Amino acid sequence: MKAEKLSRAGSPELDAILGKTFPVLNDGFVRVVDYMGNDSTIVQAARVSYGDGTKKVSQDRGLIRYLLRHRHTTPFEMCSVTLHVRVPMDAWRQWIRHRTASVNEISTRYSIAIDAAQQTDPKEWRIQAIDNKQGSDGFVDQQSGQALTDQETELHNTIRGVYNGRLEQGIAREQARKDLPLATYTEAYWKMDLHNLLHFLALRMDSHAQKEIRDYATIIGEEIVAKWVPSCWEAFLDYRFNSTGMSRMESELLAAINLDNNQAIALAKEFGWLEEGKNGLKNHRERVEFEAKLIDWNIEIPWGK
């Protein structure tokens, strides 16, 4: 079979920002180093099974939306992007949990640690949420925030001085680094295929994600992926990020609510969602999440709030 001459699939909008630094936080950044594929690559991969090439743009868009809507993931794996990121180590700990990436991070065994740490604006010190052990809710007052920021700056300067002093005394870098704060920035090359990148963005752009990593994810999504694969990005927002899924119980309850609230209440009790405690209904996560959906849909909660 004679080799078919192919041209490399590209994205002019992404080409225009290759190497461009997008600032994040006080001293972090994200930039595109390289990429492979575009919207048409997804389409070609999906159609290869029956040997049909790219058709009209509108048909390509429709196919991409179908694939994402019905969770056909493999065609999206044909695209990949390599990012150069500079991120605080505490946010990087969450980032690196996405194990489907290829990563090469700066090593403080070989190199001197980056002389920068993530600093908190006095207005951005968040208060621990009462009903969410891993989240925050609200901010401290300006005076308290300023005191915390001043303390943070002093602490970072002290620890950096200790670190530099160890290096000057000839202490090995691998040991001198051990007391550096999690706020210290690290850098890495991070390569991931589009399917797994969309999963990363769905989790890390979500309002429940920690703000710092959410800032990075939002830049990656809105400034990079949206330019790279616009039809895919549109479908992702429509069918995943801005959509609402429903469990079997929620579907049955919604149908019951449309008929009779008493029937819905009986069904919720059957599911174990309406157990009574000393101060009213016990906290049931599935019920609370369903109630939030009802509020978004302007539907009255049958059992009250």
N, C-alpha and C positions, 0 to 999 in steps of 0.2 A: 504494500500500500504506500503510495507516494505521500511524503510528509506535507501536511497542509501548512501554508505560511500563516502564522498568527501574529497579531499585534498585541502588545501588552495592554491589558485593561488599566485605565488610569482615571483619576478624578482631578480635573483642572482646579476645582476649588480647594482640594486638599493639597495639591501640588503648590498652590500659591502660599500656603502657610507651613510648608515643610521647614523645620528648624525654628519656626517662630516660637518665642517663649510666651506662654500665658501665665502671668503671675497668679499665685494662690497664697493666701494667708500673708504673713509679713515678709517671708523670704523664700517661699516655695515656688515651684513652677511645674508646668507640664508642656512638653513639646513633642511634635511628631518627628521621628527619625526616619521611618520608612513605612511602607504599607504594601499590601498586595490585594488586587481586586477592586470591584466596585459593584453597584447594583446589578449590572449586566452579568457579572460573574456568578452571582446568586442564581440568576435566571438560567444561564447556560448550564450550570451544575444540575439544576432541577430538571432540565429538558433533555439531558444527555441520554437518559434511559431509552428515549425513542428517537434520538438523533435529530431533533428539530432545533433550529437555531433561534436567535433572538428575533422577535416580531416587532410590533409597534411598542412605543414607550408606554402607552396606556395599558397594553396587555402585559407588559413586563411588570408594571406597578401592580396590576391586579393579581398576578401570580405571586409576587413577593408578599402581598397582603394575605393571600390564601395560605401560603407556606407558614407564615408567622402565626396566623390565626389558628391553624390546625396543628401547630407545634412540629412541623417538619424541619428538624434542626440542621441536618447534614449540609444542605446547600449554603447555609450561613457560615459553616466552618471553612469554606473555600476562601474566605477573605480573612486577612489578618493585619494587624497594625503593631508597630513597635514604637513605644513611647519612652522618652527620657523624663523621669520625674524626680523632683526634689521635695521631700515630704518629711514631716516630723516622725520620729521613731514610734510614738504611741499610735499615730494613725497608720503607719506602715505595718504595725502588728496586725491590724484588722485587714489591711489591703492584701498582705501576703497569705492570708487564709484562703484566698482564691487560688487554689493549687493547680489550675489548668493553664497557668501562664508559664512562659519561659522567662527566667529572671536572672540578671547579673547585677549584684549590688556592690557598691563601694565597700571595701574591707578596711576597717580601722585597725586590723592587724598589720596591714602593709602601708596604709596611708594615714596621715594625721586627720583626726575627725574634723568635719566641717565646722568652722568657727561661726556658727549661727544656731539659734534656738527659736522655736516658735514662741512668740510673745503674745500676751493676752491684753487686748484693749480694756481699759477700766470699765467700759460699758458692757463687756462681753463675759463677765464671770457669771456662770449659770448656777442655779440652785438645783439640788438633787430632787427629782420627782418623787412624790410619795408613793404613787401607784405603779411606778416603773423603776425597777431596781437598776436598770442600765441606761436610764434616760435622765433628762433635765427638764425643768419647768420654771421659767421665769429667770430674773436676773437680780443680783444684789444691787444695793443703792450705789450711787456714784462715788460717795466718800469711801465706802468699804471697798469698792472696786479699785479705786486709786491706790489704796493701801496694799491691796493684794498684788497689784501690778508692780508697785515699788519693791515689795518683798520678793516677787518673782525675779525682777531685774538684778537685785542684790545677790540672790541665790545663784542665778546663772553665772554672774561675774565671778563669784567666789569659786564655784566648781570648776569653771574654765581656768581660773588661775591655778588651782590645784593640779589640774590635768597638764597644763603647760609646764608647771614646775616639775612634775614627774618626768616629762620628756627631757627637760633641760638637765636633769640628773642622770639621764641615760636609762631610765626605766623602760622596759619593753613596751611597745605600743599596745600589744594585746592585753597587758595588765594595767597600763596607765589609764585606759579607757573605761574601766569597770564602774566608775562612779559618775559617769556622764549622765545627765538627766534624759528622760524619754522625750523631752522637748527638742533635743538635738536633731538637726536635719540630717537625713541620709539621702543618697542618690542611687538610682538604679535604671537600667534598661529593662523594660517590661513589655513583653510580646504576648499577644493573645489573639485567638481567632474571634471573629465577629459574634458567633453564637454565644460563647462564654463571656465576651465583653458585655453583651446585652444583659446577661444574667447579673454580672457585676454591677452594672448601672441600675438595674431594677432594684437591687438591694441597697446600694450606697447612695442613690439619689432620693430614696424614700425619706419622708419626713421623720421617720423613727431612727434613721441612721445618725451617728455622731456628726455634729455640724462640720468639724474639720475635714473629715473624709468626704462628707457630702459636698463640700465646696470643690474638692478635686473632681468628684464624679460629675458634677454639674458642668464644669468646664470641659471635661472629656466628651460628655454627651452633646452639649449644645454648641461647642466651638469646633469639635473635631468630627465626631460621628455624623452629626447632622449635615456637614459639608461633604463628607466622604461618601455616604450611602443615603441620600435624602429620602428615597422611597422606603427603604428599610427603616429609617428613623421614624418616619411618619407612621408606619405600621406598628412599630414598637410602642410609640406613644398611645396609639389608638387601641391596640389589642392587649397590651400588657401593662405599661406603666400607669396609664390613666383609666384602666378598666377595673371592674370589680368582679371577682370570682365568687361563686356560691357553692356551698356544700349541699349534699343531699338533704340534710335537715333544714338548712336555710331555704331551699327551694320548696320543700313541703310546707314550711311555716309561712312563706310568702303567699303560696296558693291558698292556705287556710285563712290568712288575714283578709284576702280578697273576698272570702265567703262569709266568715263569721269570726269575730275576735275571740269568742268563748272557745271555739274549736281550736284556734291558734294557741290559746293559753293551755288547753288540755294537752295539746301536742308538745308544747314546750316543757310541761311537767313530765310527760312521758320520756322526754330526752334528758331529764334530770337537770334542766336549766333553771328551775324556779324553786330551789331548795331554800327554806327559810332559815335565817340565822337570828342572833340576838337583836340585831339592829336592822332587820329587814331581810331582803334577799341576799343570799351568800354571793360572793364575787365569783362569777363563772366566766372565764375568758371567752369562750365561744359565744355565750349570750351577749356579752358586752360588745364584742366585735360585730355581731349581727345588729345590735341596737344602733351602733354607729352607722351602719349601712342604711338602716331605716331612716335615720335622721337625715342622711345625705339625700335620700329619695323623697323626703318630705312625707313620710308615712308614719302615722301615729303608732307608738309602741303599745301593743295590746295590753300588757300587764303593768303599764305605767313605768315611771322612771324612779 
